């Protein structure tokens, strides 16, 4: 989808036109940076969803465990710094801005700053590798609202395609899995089970997107390239009302299942996340690791793409795709590269 101040939708799958851009916007979820931020941040995240106060306070306890600071903002700033160096090293004079959905810097404030700086057209890199309402369409809606709010003079925005099967995402994840496997004695490495995790979403949301299909393809690609034969996809970080069905199985249930089967060497790889933010640190490094200890399992958590040089290079390549006419869209595996221009009905919220 091409997002403009007129909310124009381009119907072609790929944008074949060479375009000129003034800037790049890294758009992310946001996170609190102190205990005073936590409840207001959670209220932003859950607004309109009827989440009870006691649930907010329960989740706030997760943040309290880390001093009320989510690492996601610092990780995004590190990614931006690395991207600025990468772009400059390839002759691109493109400032990189930072905006969030749920906490400062809020995307509307960033779009206003871009307008004041004279930016007329920008590319948006969303920190999600997979398609879903919350991982793609909602970010496009965030930009549209920001543009409407800023009004006259607001930049036009094009969103970079999701990159779940781009070699610049898959290759760093292969390296992270291999690093994790190397922590086991060599004679046990071929018996290790790898659990790949991603954020669970409601089944109704999953049905309107390619989220599951893309995850399964990314898991298959990483496993084949890493030489992993024993692997499963699980989900984490479920929230919302208990009666609403979400994607399963939960990672804790998979740990129980593996232990019951007699498999006690496990690597957990958070393939659904690009950095080690709070849901990775709490749900995997705390809760899942504790469950593994209780079961007597040897548990190793693989890293995320983070600021891996190949991942940063990938972002630059995705930017260059949109600057060149009829450029090649890199993709691995059985599925084609994802579209540049989102169809009007894709990834809707059910």
N, C-alpha and C positions, 0 to 999 in steps of 0.2 A: 504494500500500500504506500502510495505517496501521500503524505500528510501536509496540507497547506492551510493557509488561513481561511480558505473556502471549503475545507474538509473534502477536497476532491479525491475520488477514488480512481486509480488507474487499473484497467481490467486486464492488461497483458500480464503474463506470468513473470517475464523478466523485462527490466528497463534496459533497452538496447541503446539508449542515447548517451553520448558522452556528456557529462555534466560537470559544472564547476561549483565547488563548495567553498564557503568562507570559514567553516568551523566543523567540529565534531562535538556531539553531546553524548556523554556516557550517562545513561539513565538506569537507575537501580531502585531497590526496594526501600533503602534507608534503615537506620537503626539508632537507638539512643546512645548518647555519649556521656551519661551520668545517671545516677539513680533518680534525680528529679525529672528526667526525661522519660522514664520508662512507662508510667501509666499514661501520660498524654500520647506517647508513641503508640501504645497498644490500642488506645481509643481511636486513633487515626486508622489503624490497620483494620479494626473490627467495626467501624462505623456503619450502621445500617444492617448489621447482621444479627442483632439481638443476642450477642454474647453476654452472659451474666457477669456481674462484677466479680464474683468469686473466681471465675475462670481467668479473668484478667489478672487478679492478684496471684493466682497460681503460676501463671506464665511469668509474671513479674519476678517471682522467686527464682526462675531460671536466670534472669538477667542479674539478679542480686548476687548470684554465685560468681559472677564475673565483674562485680563492682558497678553494675548498671551500664556497662559499656559493651555494645555490640562491636565486634571488629570489622563489620562490613564497610563502614565509611573509610576507615584507614586502609583497608585492602583496596577499595576502589581508587583512593587517592594514589596508592602505590602503582596501581595499574595505569592510571592516567599519566603519572610521571614517566613510566616505562614507555607508554605509547607515544608521548611527546618526543622522546629521544628517538624512537623508531621512525616516526614520521619525518623528523628533521634530517635523520640520516639518509633518507631516500628522497630528499628534496621537496618535501611537502610542508609548506608554511601554513599549517592548520592549527589554530588554538583549540584546545580540548577543554570543554566545559563539563561540569558535574551537576546533575540534578537527581532528586529522589521523589518517590511517590509519597512516602509516609513521614519523612523527617528532613530536617535541614541538611543540605540546601534543597529546599522544595523546588520542584521543576518549574513552577510558575515564576518564582523569583529568578531562576536561572534564565528562563526565556526572556524575561524583562531585561536582564543584564545583557543578554546577547543582542537584543534590539538596540539597547543604548550604545553597545560597542560597534554597531553598524553591520552586524551579521544579517545577511539577506537569505542565504540558503545553507542548511546544515544537514549533516548525516547523523542519525541516532544509532548508537550501539547500545542495545539492551543487554543487561548482564544475565541473560537466560539463553541456554543453548537449544531449548525445546519449545515446541508450539503448544500453547494452551491459552485459555482466557486470561489467567493471571500472569502467565509468562510472556504473552505477546500482545493480544488484543487490548488488554487493560492498559498496557503502557502506551499503545497508540491513542487510546481514549484520554490518557493523562496529558499527552502532548496536545491533542485537539482542544481540551479544556484550557490548557495553559495559553495556547495561541488565542483562543477566544477571549480569555481574561485580559491578556496583554493588549489585544486590539491592534489598532493601526500601526503598521511598521513591524509587526512581529515577523520573525523569519519564517520561511517555508522549511519543512523537514521531510526527509526521506529516511525510512527505517531500513537498516541493514538486515539482511535475511538471517534466520536462525541457522546455527552452524553445527548441529549435532553430529553430522557426518563429514565435516570439513577435516582434512588431514591435520590442520593446525590445532584442532581440539582433540582428535583421536590420538595422535602421536604422543602428546604430553601425558594423556591418561594411560597409555600403554606403558610409558616410562614410570609413572607413579605406581602402577600395579606391579611391575617388575621389581621396583625398589622395595615394595612391601613383601613380596615373595622372598626376596633375598635375605630377609630377617629370620627366615626359618632355616634349620639345618638342610643342607643340600639334599640329603636322602629323603626328606619329608616334603619337599617343595611340590612334587607332582601330585601329592595327595591333598593339598590345601584347597578348601572350598572358598571361592570368591563370591561375596554377596555385594552386588551393586545396588546402591540405594538412590532414590529420588524422592522429592517431596510428594506425598500423597495428595490427591485432589478428589473432589466428589465425582462419583461415577457419571453423574449427569453432565459434568464439565468435560470429563474424559471422552464422552461419546461425541462431542462436537469438535474434537481436535484430533491431531495425529500424535498426541503426547505419548501414548503407550507404544505405538508402532515405532516412533523415533527412538524412544528409550531402548526398546528391544534391539533395534538395529545398531545403536551405539554400543550396547553391551556385547553384541555378537562381534562387532569389529574389534573392539579392544581385546576381547578374550582370544580371538583368533590370532591377532598380531602379537599378543603377549604369551601365547602358547598355553593358555588356560583352558582346561577341558571340563572342570567342575565349577559351574557358576550358576547363580540365580539372581533374579531381579526382585528386590523388595522395596518397601516404601517406609517412609518415616514422617514424623512431624505432623501427623494428623491432628486436626482441630475441628471445631464445629459440633453440632448436636449429634449425640450417639446414634439416633435413629436414622440419620442420613448416611447411606452407603458411600464409602470412599474406596479408593484403590487399595488392594491388599495383595500379598500378605505384608504384615508389619515386620520390620527387621527383627524385633524381639522374638516374634513367633518363629521366624526362620532359624534364629540361633537355637531355640528350644528344639526345633525339628532336627537340625543337624546333630545336635548332641544326642538326641534319642536314637538317631541312626548310627551313632558311634563315630561321627566325624567331629573332631575337636580341634582341628587346626583351621583357622578362618582368617581371611582378609576381608575387610569391609571397605568398599570403594564408593564414595559419594559422587557418582557420575552425574547426578542431576544438579550439582552445584559447581560453580566455577571458582569458588574461594572458600576458605575455612571460616565461614561466619558462624554465628551463634548456634544455629540449628545443627550444624555439623559438630561443633564443640560440645554442646550439651547432649543432644540426642545420641550421638555416636561415641564421643570420647568420655562421656559420663554414664549415661543410662545403658547403652549397649555394652560398653566395656565392663560395667558392673555386672550385667547379666552374664557375660562370658566368664567373668571371674567366679561367680556363684556356681556356674556349671563346670568349672575346671577346664575351660577351653583356653587355647593359646590364640590370642586375639591381636591382630595388627590392623590399624586403620591406614589405608592408602591416602596420599595427599590429593589435592585438587590442582587444577591447571594454574591458578594464581597468576604469577607474573613469569611463568615459564617463557623463555625467549621465543619458542615456536608459537605459543599462544598469542603473544604480543604481535609477532610477525603476521599471524593470521588476521588479526584485526586490521592491520595495515593493508593486507591483501583484499579484505572485504571492502575497505574504503576505496581502494583503487579500482575494484570491479565497477563501481558506480561512476567512476570518473572517465571510464573508457567505453567506447562504442563496441557493442557485441563482444564483450570480454568473456573469457572462459570462466565458468563457475566451478571451482574445485569441489569434488565430493568423492567419498569412498563408498564402496559397498553396493548394495542392491537397490537402494533408493536414489532418485535423482536429487540434485541440489534443490533446496527449498526455494520457493518463489521470492522474488523481490517485492512483488506487488500483491498484497493479500486480497483474495476475493472478498466481496462485500459480506458474505455470510460465514466466513471461517472463524473458528475458535469463539463462537458465541457462548454466553453464559446461559445455561438452561433455566 
